Amino acid sequence: MSSIKIRLLAVPLMLQCAIAATPALDYSKRGFAKQTQGDLDGAIADYNRALKLNPKDATAYFNRGVVKKDKGDFDGAIADYDHILQLNPNDATAYINRGLTKQTRGDLDGAVADYNRALELNPKDATAYITAYNARGLSKQTKGDLEGALADYNRALKLNPDDATAYNARGVIKEAKGDREGAIADYNRALELNPKDAKAYYNRGLTKYAKDDRNGAIADYDHALELNSKDARAYNARGVAKNAKGDRDGAIADYNRTLELNPEDPTAYNNRGYAKDAKGDCDGAIADYNRALELNPKDRTALQNRSDAKRAKGDIDGANADASRALQLTIALAHTEQPP
């Protein structure tokens, strides 16, 4: 299921009447203007000039860190937040942004540590708290700590009962815990607050499908795709629902669209193969299973499906070889999942 995406907090530059203009401040202001207009390279150049003139300009470090993260320079962004925290070890927002950057880079433990520190600071800043709880919840969710994530989303919603992002994220957790009614209730609330949330429609569709409400799932995927026509996951999920209803051609059309958007999606190849198989196109199905296994040689479902298709064509030896390989992978997975 999809998760939330949290933007970095930015610091607008406002010249107070009591503060005299300086060249460094002028560069910072111009950098911020370029940043808001999408000129990221120009913004960084101006922030660089501002910091050369005033190495203690925390705001310039802050906004340059935001731009660097947007450009994918995670190490550079973290270095800028480090500078801020050297200047002010109690800047909760810098901890939040550094945590978000670490999280994007995959350092979940470091991210949670930064969020925890942010939550120790500035207890009256509800916005900072909501951001930190949501972000920390996402980190915990990614690490598999569903209870911890749920607790953080609950805290975020206690502070802001109208936070659509937190409802959507909490719905994902509830679905993962098997509380499908609770998940749908959260997605419903998220969509009341933000009717253009494609991710909430997609997530609600997944839960409806899990409840065997195939028509409801397709309707939600339709909404998601109206809002974001390039969501490969939604096409694939809608294809699954259509196939379950017996609409093989509709399913194949959706899998085709998935693969146009993401040509290296082994799941879509496997799913399209299954739909082709159901239409009696064994050769087309095997070709898709072959491609799925090229992309993911450990795909047990594709192996078993290819085994069935080969058996239907009379290739008994090939079918048995695929079934044996699928069994070996299942046994190996069972051993790796056993507690030490």
N, C-alpha and C positions, 0 to 999 in steps of 0.2 A: 504494500500500500504506500501511497505517497506520503511524504512528511512535509512539515512546514519549512518555509524558507524565510529567514529573518534578515532584514537589512541592517547594515551598520548604522549606528546613530551618527549624525553629522552635526557640526557646530557652526551655525550661521555666524557671519561676521557683521557686527553692528558697531559703528563708530559712536561711542558715547560722546556727548557734548563736552564732557570734562576732560577727554583724552585728546591730546594733540595728534594730528595726522603725522605719520612718519613714512619714509620710503618703504620700510619693511611691512608696515601695515597696508600700504597701498598695494604692494605685491600680493599680500595675503587676500585682500579684498578682490583683486582682479583674478587671482587663482580660484577663489570660490565661485566667482561669476562664470569662469570657464568650466569649472567642474559641473555646475548646474546645467550648463548648455551642452555637456557631453564631450567637451574638448579636454580629455583626460591628460594627454601629453602636455598640452599648454598649461593646464592647471599645475601639474607637477613642476614644470619649469618655473612658474611663478612662486610656488611654495619653496622651491630650492633657493631662489633669490631672496625671499623673505627670511629664510633661516640662516642664510649666509650673513645677512645684516643683523639678525637678532636670533642667535642660537637658543634663546630661552622662550621662543614663541610657541607655547604649548598648542594653541589653536592651529597653527600652521602644521605642526607635527600631526595633530589629530586628523585634519582634513586630508593631508597628504597620505596618511595611513589608509583612509577610506578609499582614495583613488587607487592606491597601489593594490589593495585587495580586489577592487573592481577589475583591474588589469591582470589579475592572477599572480601578482608579485607578493605572495604571502609572507615570505621571509622579510621583505622590505617593509611591509605593513606592520609586522610584529616589532621590528626594530624601531619604527616610529612610535608605537605605543610604549615600548620600553623607555624611550626618551621622555615621554610624558610622565611616566610613573617615577622616573628619576627626579623630575622636577616637582612632582606632587604625588607621593605614594598613596594618597587617599582619594584619587580620582576614580570614582566608581564607574563612570562611563568608559574610561580608558580600559578598565578591566573587562567590561562587557565586550567592547569591540575587539580587544585582543583575544578574548575567549572565542568570539565568533570566527575570527580568522584562524585560530588554532583548530577549531572544529571543522572548518572547511578544508584545512590541510590534512585532517585525519587524526590530530592529536586530541582525542576525546578527554583523556585524563587531565591534560593541561587546560583544556577548555573548561571543564567542570571546576577545577581549582580556581580559575579566574572568576567564574560566575559566583562561586562561594564567597570569594573575597569581595566582590561587588555587593553581594547581599549583606555583608557585614557592615558596609559603609552606607552612609546617606540614607537612613531608614525612612526619611520623609519624602523621598523621591519615588512616587508611585510608578512613573514611566520607566525609570531605571529598573525597578523591581519587576514589573511586568515583563520587560524585555529579558531580564536575567532568568526569571522563572521559565519562560517559554524556551529560551535557548538552552538552559540547563536540562529542561525536560527532553528536548530533542537529543541532546548528547546522551542522556541516560537511555532514551529509547533506542538509539543506535547501538548502544552497548548491550542491549537486551534487558536492562533494568526497568521492566514495565511498571512495577509498583512505584519506583522512585520517580519515573516520568509522570505517571498519573498524579502523584502528589504535587509535583511542580505545576502541572497544568491546572489543577484544582486551585492552587494558590494564586496563579495568574488570574483565573476567573473570579476569584474572591475579590481581588483588587479591581478588576474591570470585567463586570458581567456581560459586557458587550464586545468582547474580544473574539471576533470570528475565527481568527487564526488558532487561538487556543481551543475553541470548540472542535474545529476540524482535527487538530492534533490529538485531542483527547478521544475523539471518535476512533481514530486509528488504534489507540491503545486499547480501548474497550473491545473493538473487534478482535484484536490479537488475543485478548483474554477470554474471548467467547461470549461477551455480552453484546450480542448483535442488536438487540432492541435499544440498549443504551447508546450504542454507536450511532444508530440511525437517528435517535433523538438529538445527539450532538451535531450530526451533519445537517439535520433540519434547522437547528438553531443557527448554525454557521451560515446557511443559505438565506435565512430570514435577515440576517445582519448584512450579508454580502451576496446578493443574488447572482453576481458575476464570478463567483469562485469556482473555476473549472475543476480544481483539485477536489473540492468538497463533493461536486457531482460525481466525479470519477470514484472517489472513495465510497460514497453512498451506493453507487452502482455495484461495486464489488461486494458490499455487504448484502445488498438485495439479492444478488446472484447466489451468495452463500446460503440465503434463506429460501432458495428455489423460486424467487420472484423474478423470472427471466424477463418478462415484459417491463417490469419496473426498472430492472438493471439496464435494459436497452434504452429506455427513455432517458435515464440519467447519463448514459454514455453519449446519447444524442446531444443533450444539453452541453456536456463537457466539450464535445467536438464543435459545437456551434461557437463556443467561446474560445476554443483553441484548436484550430483545424490541423495543427501539426503535432498533436499528442499521439505518438505511436502507441503508447500503452493503452490508450482508450480505444483505438481501432482494434488492437489485439483482443482486449477484453470484450468488446462488442462482438467480435468474430466468434469468441468462445460461446457467448450467450446465443447468438444466432445459430451456431452449429447445434447447440443443445436443443433448440427448438426445431431442428430438422432443416433449417434454411442453409443448405451447404453452399449454394452459389453466393448468397449474401455474406456468409462467413469467409469464403475464399476471397471475395472482393475486399473485405476488411483486412485480411492477412496480407493481401497484395499491397494495400496502402501502408500497412505497418512496415513492410519490407522496403517500400520506396523511401520511407523516412529513416529506417534503420536497417540497412542491408545485412547487418551481422547479428541479427537477433535469432538465436537458435530456437527459442521457444516459438516464435512465429512460424519458422520453417516446420517444426514438428506439428504445430497446430494445423497448418495448411495441408501437410501431408495426411493428417488424420481425416480432414474434410474430404480430400481427394480420394482417400481410401474408401470412405463411406459412399462416394459416388461411383465406385468401381474402377477408379483410375489407379491401379496398383503401381504401374510404372511411374506415374507422376508422384505418387505418394512416396515411393522408395527414393526417388531423386531428392525430394524434400527432406526425408529422413537422413539421407547421405550428407546433405548440406548441414543439417542440424548437428550431426555428429562430427563433421569437420570443424565446426565452430566450438563444439563442446563434446569431446570424446567420452566424457563420463555421464552423458545424459541417458539415464536408465530408461526413461519413458520412451525416448526416441529409439533406443535399441529394441525394446519390447515391441513397439509399434512396427518397426522394420521387420522384426521376426515374424509378426502376424502377416504382414504384407507378402513377405517371401513365401511363407507357408501357403498363402492363398494362390500364389503363382506356381506352386509345386516345387519350389526350391527348398527342400526339406533340410539339406545339409546347411545351407545358409541361414535358415530359420533357427536351427538348433544352435548354431554358432553364436548368433545374436542373443538368443535366450540364455545361453551359458554365460556370456559376457555380462549380461544384465544381472544375473544371479550373483556372479563374482563381485560386482560393484555393490550390490545390496549387502552382501556379507561383510565386505570391507568397511562399508559405512556403519554397519551395526557395531563392528569392533571399535571403530573410532569414537562412537557415541557412548560406549560403556564407561562408567566412572572408574578412575584408577583404583 
